[in-house]
Amino acid sequence: MKRLTRLDAHPTVVAMRAVAPVPPPDVLDAAELRALCMAAGAEDVGFVEIERPALADQVVDITAAFPHPRALISFVMRTNREAVRSPARSVGNLEFSQTYDRTNEVARRIVTALQDRGVRALNPSVGFPMELQDWPGKIWVVSHKPVAVEAGLGRMGIHRNVIHPRFGNFVLLATLVIDTPVSAYDRPLDYNPCLECKLCVAACPTGAISTTGEFDFSACASHNYREFLTGFGDWVENVASSSSPRDYREKVSDPETVSMWQSLAFGPQYKAAYCVSVCPAGSDVIGPYLQDRRAHLDDVVKPLQDKVETVYVVAGSDAEAYVPRRFPHKRVQRAGLGIRPSSIESFVVGMPLLFQRGAAARLDARYHLVFSGSEAREVTVEIRRGTLTVTDGLHGRPDLRLDADAGTWVRFLGGRASLPLA
């Protein structure tokens, strides 16, 4: 006779073994799952199998957070358009913040409903919190945009936002991971809702969006995300390096100080997001634009262009040259980007993000970077006609070769080492 253990005698175990177990479903019916998500508050939803080739680069990170993923649920929540369009950014930021909260709440309701049906599910954050111990590398569990595209919920516009076919870019995205396959999966849209009207190009205060499709990450991050991760680090350094209150006020204006307090107290505040504000795409959005494009320009685009405001730029950047040329009435203020590579890998990944096409327009060169020590790596960097290419390995004849210890190079980039003294 089997000897009973203390676990066998536990009341919970005894009660569970007294009833027949209800097995979890082998497959979730797509129609029923869609109805469940919509009942929980989602405004559109799509499903993607974890094996989708376009999402292969996400599988390792998703699996690290949630073992045995089988499918992804992507859904959208609408933002109120007029709030996002307002030149009073406090109004737009309140709308973003409240919709973030609503989206996370809907995600949690869906996960709870699935859990009650025996399906394991995970709802990573719509935005923050993130895995900041990995900063400045990849800090998100799942990339919502490519999942939404694969789920048929929109396509990426020239401004790098997902444009929903009905709601336009006035949406927030969420992704859920589940351990059960779905009976039918969605496919990407067969067209792009983006109108290629270039209003996002015209409205962006930093010139981050090019008419030919290039995107200047540093221009966007230094201004729009001034009170998020990067700008906060720069502000802290201003505080730490100030010798007195007067010295601090020479570096940081009173409005900047209280604005940072507001972001810390009520949630990070975007400085612009004008690319989202002016976008007329989407069947629910496009009507007034088609009826009177001039009115859309006068009522939506021009107030943002004409707004007198401070624009934060990195010293020597393309944005620093662009703002006074395009928007002479806006005040340019230099700001640190607050991004320091923590490894050779993050340095290599960061080069295309921080590359300045305008400043490099006349540069034609090839560099060989050879790193030794703790993170040995060989990289070829080519700059041709304002375009940067980074490839592993040493290719062609270099105009310059750099040999460096990996750890020393990373410390140098972070301002913690001097190359002549290294």
NUMIFI-717838 format. One record per residue (C-alpha): residue number from 1; residue in three letters; x, y, z. Coordinates in Angstrom, 1 decimal. Layout:
! NUMIFI-717838
{atom NUM,ALA,{X,Y,Z}}
...
//
This chain:
! NUMIFI-717838
{atom 1,MET,{0.0,0.0,0.0}}
{atom 2,LYS,{1.3,3.4,-1.0}}
{atom 3,ARG,{2.3,5.5,2.0}}
{atom 4,LEU,{0.5,8.8,2.2}}
{atom 5,THR,{2.7,11.9,2.3}}
{atom 6,ARG,{1.8,15.2,4.0}}
{atom 7,LEU,{1.0,16.5,0.6}}
{atom 8,ASP,{-1.4,13.7,-0.1}}
{atom 9,ALA,{-3.2,14.5,3.2}}
{atom 10,HIS,{-3.5,18.2,2.5}}
{atom 11,PRO,{-7.1,19.3,2.3}}
{atom 12,THR,{-6.6,21.1,-1.0}}
{atom 13,VAL,{-5.0,18.0,-2.6}}
{atom 14,VAL,{-7.8,15.7,-1.2}}
{atom 15,ALA,{-10.5,18.0,-2.6}}
{atom 16,MET,{-8.8,18.2,-6.0}}
{atom 17,ARG,{-8.5,14.5,-6.3}}
{atom 18,ALA,{-12.1,13.9,-5.4}}
{atom 19,VAL,{-13.3,15.5,-8.6}}
{atom 20,ALA,{-12.6,14.7,-12.2}}
{atom 21,PRO,{-10.0,17.0,-13.7}}
{atom 22,VAL,{-11.2,19.3,-16.6}}
{atom 23,PRO,{-8.5,19.2,-19.3}}
{atom 24,PRO,{-7.5,22.5,-20.9}}
{atom 25,PRO,{-8.6,22.9,-24.6}}
{atom 26,ASP,{-6.2,21.5,-27.2}}
{atom 27,VAL,{-7.1,24.3,-29.6}}
{atom 28,LEU,{-8.9,27.6,-29.1}}
{atom 29,ASP,{-11.7,28.4,-31.6}}
{atom 30,ALA,{-10.8,31.6,-33.4}}
{atom 31,ALA,{-14.3,33.0,-33.5}}
{atom 32,GLU,{-14.9,32.3,-29.8}}
{atom 33,LEU,{-11.5,33.8,-28.8}}
{atom 34,ARG,{-12.2,36.9,-30.9}}
{atom 35,ALA,{-15.6,37.3,-29.1}}
{atom 36,LEU,{-13.9,36.9,-25.7}}
{atom 37,CYS,{-11.4,39.6,-26.5}}
{atom 38,MET,{-14.0,42.0,-27.8}}
{atom 39,ALA,{-16.2,41.4,-24.8}}
{atom 40,ALA,{-13.2,42.3,-22.6}}
{atom 41,GLY,{-13.0,45.6,-24.3}}
{atom 42,ALA,{-10.6,45.2,-27.3}}
{atom 43,GLU,{-11.5,47.3,-30.3}}
{atom 44,ASP,{-10.0,45.0,-32.9}}
{atom 45,VAL,{-8.0,41.7,-32.6}}
{atom 46,GLY,{-5.9,39.3,-34.6}}
{atom 47,PHE,{-4.1,36.0,-34.0}}
{atom 48,VAL,{-0.6,34.9,-35.0}}
{atom 49,GLU,{1.1,31.6,-34.6}}
{atom 50,ILE,{4.4,31.7,-32.8}}
{atom 51,GLU,{6.2,30.0,-35.8}}
{atom 52,ARG,{5.4,33.0,-38.1}}
{atom 53,PRO,{8.7,33.6,-40.0}}
{atom 54,ALA,{8.4,37.4,-39.7}}
{atom 55,LEU,{8.5,37.1,-35.9}}
{atom 56,ALA,{11.4,34.6,-35.6}}
{atom 57,ASP,{13.7,37.2,-34.0}}
{atom 58,GLN,{11.3,37.5,-31.1}}
{atom 59,VAL,{10.8,33.8,-30.1}}
{atom 60,VAL,{13.8,33.5,-27.8}}
{atom 61,ASP,{12.9,36.6,-25.7}}
{atom 62,ILE,{9.2,35.6,-25.6}}
{atom 63,THR,{10.1,32.1,-24.5}}
{atom 64,ALA,{12.4,33.4,-21.8}}
{atom 65,ALA,{9.4,35.2,-20.3}}
{atom 66,PHE,{6.8,32.6,-21.0}}
{atom 67,PRO,{7.7,28.9,-21.6}}
{atom 68,HIS,{6.0,27.0,-24.4}}
{atom 69,PRO,{4.3,29.9,-26.3}}
{atom 70,ARG,{2.0,28.6,-29.1}}
{atom 71,ALA,{0.3,31.8,-30.3}}
{atom 72,LEU,{0.1,35.5,-30.0}}
{atom 73,ILE,{-3.0,37.7,-29.6}}
{atom 74,SER,{-2.7,41.2,-30.9}}
{atom 75,PHE,{-5.3,43.9,-30.2}}
{atom 76,VAL,{-5.8,47.6,-30.5}}
{atom 77,MET,{-7.4,50.3,-28.4}}
{atom 78,ARG,{-8.4,53.7,-29.9}}
{atom 79,THR,{-7.3,57.0,-28.7}}
{atom 80,ASN,{-9.5,60.1,-29.0}}
{atom 81,ARG,{-8.3,62.0,-32.0}}
{atom 82,GLU,{-8.9,65.6,-31.0}}
{atom 83,ALA,{-7.1,65.2,-27.8}}
{atom 84,VAL,{-4.0,63.8,-29.6}}
{atom 85,ARG,{-4.2,66.6,-32.1}}
{atom 86,SER,{-4.3,69.4,-29.6}}
{atom 87,PRO,{-1.3,71.8,-29.5}}
{atom 88,ALA,{-1.8,71.7,-25.7}}
{atom 89,ARG,{0.3,68.6,-25.2}}
{atom 90,SER,{-1.0,68.1,-21.7}}
{atom 91,VAL,{-4.3,67.1,-23.3}}
{atom 92,GLY,{-2.7,64.7,-25.7}}
{atom 93,ASN,{-0.5,63.2,-23.0}}
{atom 94,LEU,{-3.5,62.7,-20.7}}
{atom 95,GLU,{-5.2,60.8,-23.5}}
{atom 96,PHE,{-2.1,58.6,-24.2}}
{atom 97,SER,{-1.8,57.9,-20.4}}
{atom 98,GLN,{-5.4,57.0,-19.9}}
{atom 99,THR,{-5.5,54.8,-23.0}}
{atom 100,TYR,{-2.3,53.0,-21.9}}
{atom 101,ASP,{-4.1,52.2,-18.6}}
{atom 102,ARG,{-7.2,51.0,-20.4}}
{atom 103,THR,{-5.2,48.8,-22.8}}
{atom 104,ASN,{-3.4,47.1,-19.9}}
{atom 105,GLU,{-6.7,46.6,-18.1}}
{atom 106,VAL,{-8.2,45.0,-21.2}}
{atom 107,ALA,{-5.2,42.8,-21.6}}
{atom 108,ARG,{-5.4,41.6,-18.0}}
{atom 109,ARG,{-9.2,40.9,-18.4}}
{atom 110,ILE,{-8.5,38.7,-21.4}}
{atom 111,VAL,{-5.7,36.8,-19.6}}
{atom 112,THR,{-7.9,36.3,-16.6}}
{atom 113,ALA,{-10.8,34.9,-18.8}}
{atom 114,LEU,{-8.4,32.5,-20.5}}
{atom 115,GLN,{-6.9,31.4,-17.2}}
{atom 116,ASP,{-10.4,30.5,-16.0}}
{atom 117,ARG,{-10.6,28.3,-19.1}}
{atom 118,GLY,{-7.4,26.5,-18.3}}
{atom 119,VAL,{-5.3,28.4,-20.9}}
{atom 120,ARG,{-2.0,29.9,-19.7}}
{atom 121,ALA,{-1.5,33.4,-20.9}}
{atom 122,LEU,{0.8,36.4,-20.4}}
{atom 123,ASN,{0.2,40.1,-20.9}}
{atom 124,PRO,{3.4,42.0,-21.3}}
{atom 125,SER,{3.1,45.8,-20.7}}
{atom 126,VAL,{1.8,48.0,-23.4}}
{atom 127,GLY,{4.7,50.4,-22.7}}
{atom 128,PHE,{6.3,50.6,-19.3}}
{atom 129,PRO,{7.4,48.9,-17.1}}
{atom 130,MET,{10.1,47.2,-19.1}}
{atom 131,GLU,{13.2,45.0,-18.5}}
{atom 132,LEU,{15.4,48.0,-17.7}}
{atom 133,GLN,{18.3,45.8,-16.4}}
{atom 134,ASP,{19.0,45.2,-20.1}}
{atom 135,TRP,{19.3,49.0,-20.9}}
{atom 136,PRO,{20.5,50.3,-23.3}}
{atom 137,GLY,{19.8,47.1,-25.2}}
{atom 138,LYS,{16.4,45.5,-25.9}}
{atom 139,ILE,{14.2,46.2,-22.9}}
{atom 140,TRP,{10.8,45.0,-24.1}}
{atom 141,VAL,{9.4,41.4,-23.8}}
{atom 142,VAL,{7.6,41.6,-27.1}}
{atom 143,SER,{7.6,44.0,-30.0}}
{atom 144,HIS,{4.0,45.0,-30.5}}
{atom 145,LYS,{4.2,46.6,-33.9}}
{atom 146,PRO,{5.5,43.7,-36.0}}
{atom 147,VAL,{3.0,41.4,-34.2}}
{atom 148,ALA,{0.1,43.8,-35.0}}
{atom 149,VAL,{1.2,43.9,-38.7}}
{atom 150,GLU,{1.3,40.1,-38.9}}
{atom 151,ALA,{-2.1,39.9,-37.2}}
{atom 152,GLY,{-3.7,42.1,-39.9}}
{atom 153,LEU,{-4.2,45.1,-37.7}}
{atom 154,GLY,{-2.4,47.6,-39.9}}
{atom 155,ARG,{0.8,48.5,-41.7}}
{atom 156,MET,{3.7,50.6,-40.7}}
{atom 157,GLY,{3.5,54.2,-42.1}}
{atom 158,ILE,{6.3,56.4,-43.1}}
{atom 159,HIS,{6.3,57.7,-39.6}}
{atom 160,ARG,{7.0,54.3,-38.1}}
{atom 161,ASN,{3.6,53.9,-36.5}}
{atom 162,VAL,{1.2,51.2,-37.2}}
{atom 163,ILE,{-1.8,52.5,-39.1}}
{atom 164,HIS,{-5.0,50.6,-38.6}}
{atom 165,PRO,{-7.2,50.4,-41.7}}
{atom 166,ARG,{-10.2,51.9,-39.8}}
{atom 167,PHE,{-8.9,53.7,-36.8}}
{atom 168,GLY,{-5.7,55.1,-38.4}}
{atom 169,ASN,{-2.7,55.6,-36.2}}
{atom 170,PHE,{-4.9,56.7,-33.3}}
{atom 171,VAL,{-4.4,53.4,-31.6}}
{atom 172,LEU,{-2.3,51.7,-28.9}}
{atom 173,LEU,{-1.2,48.1,-29.4}}
{atom 174,ALA,{-1.0,45.2,-27.0}}
{atom 175,THR,{0.2,41.6,-27.4}}
{atom 176,LEU,{-0.7,38.5,-25.3}}
{atom 177,VAL,{1.2,35.2,-25.4}}
{atom 178,ILE,{-0.8,32.0,-24.9}}
{atom 179,ASP,{0.2,28.3,-24.6}}
{atom 180,THR,{-2.6,27.0,-26.8}}
{atom 181,PRO,{-2.9,27.1,-30.6}}
{atom 182,VAL,{-5.8,28.9,-32.3}}
{atom 183,SER,{-8.0,27.3,-35.0}}
{atom 184,ALA,{-7.3,30.1,-37.5}}
{atom 185,TYR,{-4.7,32.8,-37.8}}
{atom 186,ASP,{-4.8,36.2,-39.4}}
{atom 187,ARG,{-2.5,37.5,-42.2}}
{atom 188,PRO,{-1.0,40.9,-42.9}}
{atom 189,LEU,{-3.1,43.4,-44.8}}
{atom 190,ASP,{-2.7,43.3,-48.6}}
{atom 191,TYR,{-2.3,47.1,-48.8}}
{atom 192,ASN,{-0.9,49.9,-46.6}}
{atom 193,PRO,{-3.3,52.4,-45.2}}
{atom 194,CYS,{-0.6,55.0,-45.2}}
{atom 195,LEU,{-1.5,57.7,-47.8}}
{atom 196,GLU,{2.1,58.8,-48.2}}
{atom 197,CYS,{0.9,62.4,-47.8}}
{atom 198,LYS,{4.1,63.3,-45.9}}
{atom 199,LEU,{2.2,65.4,-43.3}}
{atom 200,CYS,{4.2,63.6,-40.6}}
{atom 201,VAL,{7.3,64.9,-42.3}}
{atom 202,ALA,{6.0,68.4,-42.4}}
{atom 203,ALA,{4.9,68.4,-38.7}}
{atom 204,CYS,{7.9,66.8,-37.1}}
{atom 205,PRO,{9.8,69.6,-35.2}}
{atom 206,THR,{13.1,67.8,-35.4}}
{atom 207,GLY,{13.2,66.5,-39.0}}
{atom 208,ALA,{13.3,62.9,-37.8}}
{atom 209,ILE,{11.2,61.7,-40.7}}
{atom 210,SER,{12.7,62.0,-44.1}}
{atom 211,THR,{10.6,62.4,-47.3}}
{atom 212,THR,{12.5,59.5,-48.7}}
{atom 213,GLY,{11.7,57.1,-45.9}}
{atom 214,GLU,{14.7,57.3,-43.6}}
{atom 215,PHE,{14.2,57.8,-39.9}}
{atom 216,ASP,{16.5,59.7,-37.5}}
{atom 217,PHE,{16.1,57.9,-34.2}}
{atom 218,SER,{18.3,60.2,-32.2}}
{atom 219,ALA,{16.4,63.3,-33.4}}
{atom 220,CYS,{13.1,61.7,-32.3}}
{atom 221,ALA,{14.5,60.4,-29.0}}
{atom 222,SER,{16.3,63.5,-27.9}}
{atom 223,HIS,{13.1,65.7,-28.2}}
{atom 224,ASN,{9.9,63.7,-28.1}}
{atom 225,TYR,{11.2,61.3,-25.4}}
{atom 226,ARG,{13.1,64.0,-23.5}}
{atom 227,GLU,{11.3,63.1,-20.3}}
{atom 228,PHE,{11.6,59.3,-20.8}}
{atom 229,LEU,{14.7,57.2,-20.3}}
{atom 230,THR,{17.3,59.0,-22.3}}
{atom 231,GLY,{16.4,62.6,-21.3}}
{atom 232,PHE,{15.9,61.7,-17.7}}
{atom 233,GLY,{19.5,60.4,-17.5}}
{atom 234,ASP,{20.7,63.6,-19.0}}
{atom 235,TRP,{18.7,65.7,-16.5}}
{atom 236,VAL,{20.1,63.7,-13.6}}
{atom 237,GLU,{23.6,64.4,-14.8}}
{atom 238,ASN,{22.8,68.1,-14.9}}
{atom 239,VAL,{21.6,67.9,-11.3}}
{atom 240,ALA,{24.6,65.9,-10.2}}
{atom 241,SER,{27.1,68.2,-11.9}}
{atom 242,SER,{25.7,71.5,-10.6}}
{atom 243,SER,{27.8,73.2,-8.0}}
{atom 244,SER,{24.9,75.2,-6.6}}
{atom 245,PRO,{21.2,76.0,-7.2}}
{atom 246,ARG,{22.2,78.9,-9.3}}
{atom 247,ASP,{24.5,76.7,-11.4}}
{atom 248,TYR,{21.7,74.3,-11.9}}
{atom 249,ARG,{19.3,77.0,-13.0}}
{atom 250,GLU,{21.9,78.2,-15.6}}
{atom 251,LYS,{21.6,74.7,-17.2}}
{atom 252,VAL,{17.9,73.9,-16.6}}
{atom 253,SER,{15.0,76.4,-16.8}}
{atom 254,ASP,{12.3,76.5,-14.3}}
{atom 255,PRO,{9.7,75.2,-16.8}}
{atom 256,GLU,{12.0,72.3,-17.6}}
{atom 257,THR,{12.3,71.4,-13.9}}
{atom 258,VAL,{8.6,71.4,-13.2}}
{atom 259,SER,{7.9,69.6,-16.4}}
{atom 260,MET,{10.3,66.8,-15.3}}
{atom 261,TRP,{8.5,66.7,-12.0}}
{atom 262,GLN,{5.2,66.4,-13.8}}
{atom 263,SER,{6.5,63.4,-15.8}}
{atom 264,LEU,{7.8,61.8,-12.6}}
{atom 265,ALA,{4.5,62.4,-10.8}}
{atom 266,PHE,{1.9,61.7,-13.4}}
{atom 267,GLY,{3.7,59.6,-16.1}}
{atom 268,PRO,{6.2,60.4,-18.8}}
{atom 269,GLN,{5.0,63.3,-21.1}}
{atom 270,TYR,{5.7,63.3,-24.8}}
{atom 271,LYS,{7.1,66.6,-26.1}}
{atom 272,ALA,{5.6,66.1,-29.6}}
{atom 273,ALA,{4.2,63.0,-31.2}}
{atom 274,TYR,{3.0,65.4,-33.9}}
{atom 275,CYS,{3.4,62.7,-36.5}}
{atom 276,VAL,{0.5,60.8,-34.9}}
{atom 277,SER,{-1.5,64.0,-34.5}}
{atom 278,VAL,{-1.6,65.0,-38.2}}
{atom 279,CYS,{-2.0,61.6,-39.8}}
{atom 280,PRO,{-5.3,61.5,-41.8}}
{atom 281,ALA,{-5.2,57.8,-42.7}}
{atom 282,GLY,{-7.9,55.3,-41.7}}
{atom 283,SER,{-11.5,55.0,-42.9}}
{atom 284,ASP,{-12.8,56.5,-39.7}}
{atom 285,VAL,{-10.3,59.4,-39.9}}
{atom 286,ILE,{-9.9,60.3,-43.5}}
{atom 287,GLY,{-13.4,61.8,-44.2}}
{atom 288,PRO,{-12.8,65.5,-43.2}}
{atom 289,TYR,{-9.3,65.4,-44.9}}
{atom 290,LEU,{-10.8,64.3,-48.2}}
{atom 291,GLN,{-13.6,66.9,-47.9}}
{atom 292,ASP,{-11.3,69.8,-47.2}}
{atom 293,ARG,{-7.5,69.3,-47.2}}
{atom 294,ARG,{-6.8,73.0,-46.6}}
{atom 295,ALA,{-8.9,72.9,-43.5}}
{atom 296,HIS,{-6.9,69.9,-42.2}}
{atom 297,LEU,{-3.7,71.8,-42.8}}
{atom 298,ASP,{-5.0,75.0,-41.1}}
{atom 299,ASP,{-6.7,73.3,-38.2}}
{atom 300,VAL,{-4.4,70.4,-37.4}}
{atom 301,VAL,{-1.0,70.7,-39.0}}
{atom 302,LYS,{-0.3,74.5,-38.9}}
{atom 303,PRO,{-1.0,75.0,-35.2}}
{atom 304,LEU,{1.7,72.4,-34.4}}
{atom 305,GLN,{4.1,73.9,-36.9}}
{atom 306,ASP,{3.5,77.4,-35.6}}
{atom 307,LYS,{3.8,76.5,-31.9}}
{atom 308,VAL,{6.5,78.4,-30.1}}
{atom 309,GLU,{8.4,75.8,-28.0}}
{atom 310,THR,{11.8,74.4,-27.0}}
{atom 311,VAL,{13.1,71.6,-29.2}}
{atom 312,TYR,{15.8,69.4,-27.7}}
{atom 313,VAL,{18.7,68.3,-30.0}}
{atom 314,VAL,{22.0,66.6,-29.7}}
{atom 315,ALA,{25.0,68.9,-30.3}}
{atom 316,GLY,{26.2,68.7,-33.9}}
{atom 317,SER,{23.3,66.6,-35.1}}
{atom 318,ASP,{21.2,66.9,-38.2}}
{atom 319,ALA,{18.3,68.0,-36.0}}
{atom 320,GLU,{20.3,71.0,-34.7}}
{atom 321,ALA,{20.8,72.2,-38.2}}
{atom 322,TYR,{17.2,71.4,-39.3}}
{atom 323,VAL,{15.2,73.2,-36.6}}
{atom 324,PRO,{16.3,76.8,-37.1}}
{atom 325,ARG,{16.2,76.4,-40.9}}
{atom 326,ARG,{12.6,74.9,-40.9}}
{atom 327,PHE,{11.2,76.4,-37.7}}
{atom 328,PRO,{13.1,79.6,-36.8}}
{atom 329,HIS,{10.5,80.5,-34.2}}
{atom 330,LYS,{11.2,77.4,-32.1}}
{atom 331,ARG,{14.0,77.6,-29.6}}
{atom 332,VAL,{16.8,75.0,-30.0}}
{atom 333,GLN,{18.3,73.6,-26.8}}
{atom 334,ARG,{21.2,71.1,-26.8}}
{atom 335,ALA,{20.6,68.0,-24.7}}
{atom 336,GLY,{22.5,64.8,-24.1}}
{atom 337,LEU,{20.9,61.7,-25.5}}
{atom 338,GLY,{21.7,59.7,-22.3}}
{atom 339,ILE,{22.6,56.5,-24.2}}
{atom 340,ARG,{25.9,54.9,-23.5}}
{atom 341,PRO,{26.7,51.5,-24.9}}
{atom 342,SER,{27.3,48.9,-22.3}}
{atom 343,SER,{29.0,46.4,-24.6}}
{atom 344,ILE,{30.4,46.1,-28.1}}
{atom 345,GLU,{27.1,44.5,-29.2}}
{atom 346,SER,{25.1,47.6,-28.1}}
{atom 347,PHE,{27.7,49.9,-29.7}}
{atom 348,VAL,{27.3,48.0,-33.1}}
{atom 349,VAL,{23.5,48.0,-32.8}}
{atom 350,GLY,{23.4,51.6,-31.9}}
{atom 351,MET,{25.5,52.9,-34.8}}
{atom 352,PRO,{22.7,52.9,-37.4}}
{atom 353,LEU,{20.3,54.4,-34.8}}
{atom 354,LEU,{22.6,57.4,-34.0}}
{atom 355,PHE,{24.0,57.9,-37.5}}
{atom 356,GLN,{23.6,61.4,-38.9}}
{atom 357,ARG,{22.9,61.3,-42.6}}
{atom 358,GLY,{23.2,65.0,-43.2}}
{atom 359,ALA,{26.5,65.4,-41.4}}
{atom 360,ALA,{27.9,62.4,-43.3}}
{atom 361,ALA,{26.6,63.4,-46.7}}
{atom 362,ARG,{30.0,64.1,-48.2}}
{atom 363,LEU,{31.9,61.3,-46.4}}
{atom 364,ASP,{33.0,58.3,-48.4}}
{atom 365,ALA,{35.0,55.9,-46.2}}
{atom 366,ARG,{35.4,52.3,-45.0}}
{atom 367,TYR,{36.5,51.5,-41.4}}
{atom 368,HIS,{37.7,48.2,-39.9}}
{atom 369,LEU,{37.0,47.9,-36.2}}
{atom 370,VAL,{38.9,45.1,-34.4}}
{atom 371,PHE,{38.0,44.5,-30.8}}
{atom 372,SER,{39.9,42.1,-28.5}}
{atom 373,GLY,{39.5,40.9,-24.9}}
{atom 374,SER,{36.3,40.2,-23.2}}
{atom 375,GLU,{34.1,40.7,-26.3}}
{atom 376,ALA,{36.3,40.0,-29.4}}
{atom 377,ARG,{34.6,41.1,-32.6}}
{atom 378,GLU,{35.5,42.4,-36.1}}
{atom 379,VAL,{33.3,44.9,-37.8}}
{atom 380,THR,{33.3,46.7,-41.1}}
{atom 381,VAL,{31.7,50.2,-41.2}}
{atom 382,GLU,{31.0,51.9,-44.5}}
{atom 383,ILE,{29.7,55.4,-45.1}}
{atom 384,ARG,{28.7,56.2,-48.7}}
{atom 385,ARG,{26.6,59.2,-49.8}}
{atom 386,GLY,{25.0,59.6,-46.4}}
{atom 387,THR,{24.3,55.9,-45.9}}
{atom 388,LEU,{25.7,53.7,-43.2}}
{atom 389,THR,{26.4,50.0,-43.6}}
{atom 390,VAL,{27.6,47.8,-40.7}}
{atom 391,THR,{28.6,44.2,-41.3}}
{atom 392,ASP,{30.4,41.6,-39.2}}
{atom 393,GLY,{33.9,40.6,-40.4}}
{atom 394,LEU,{36.6,42.6,-42.2}}
{atom 395,HIS,{35.7,43.4,-45.8}}
{atom 396,GLY,{37.6,45.4,-48.5}}
{atom 397,ARG,{40.5,47.8,-47.9}}
{atom 398,PRO,{39.9,50.2,-45.0}}
{atom 399,ASP,{40.6,53.9,-45.0}}
{atom 400,LEU,{41.1,53.5,-41.2}}
{atom 401,ARG,{41.6,50.5,-39.0}}
{atom 402,LEU,{40.9,50.7,-35.2}}
{atom 403,ASP,{42.3,48.0,-32.9}}
{atom 404,ALA,{41.1,48.3,-29.3}}
{atom 405,ASP,{40.4,46.3,-26.2}}
{atom 406,ALA,{36.6,45.9,-26.0}}
{atom 407,GLY,{36.2,46.9,-22.4}}
{atom 408,THR,{38.4,50.0,-22.8}}
{atom 409,TRP,{36.5,51.1,-25.9}}
{atom 410,VAL,{33.2,50.8,-24.1}}
{atom 411,ARG,{34.5,52.8,-21.1}}
{atom 412,PHE,{35.8,55.4,-23.5}}
{atom 413,LEU,{32.4,55.8,-25.2}}
{atom 414,GLY,{30.9,56.2,-21.8}}
{atom 415,GLY,{33.3,58.9,-20.8}}
{atom 416,ARG,{35.0,56.7,-18.2}}
{atom 417,ALA,{38.4,56.2,-20.0}}
{atom 418,SER,{40.8,58.3,-22.1}}
{atom 419,LEU,{42.3,56.5,-25.0}}
{atom 420,PRO,{45.8,58.1,-24.7}}
{atom 421,LEU,{45.9,56.9,-21.1}}
{atom 422,ALA,{44.3,53.5,-21.6}}
//
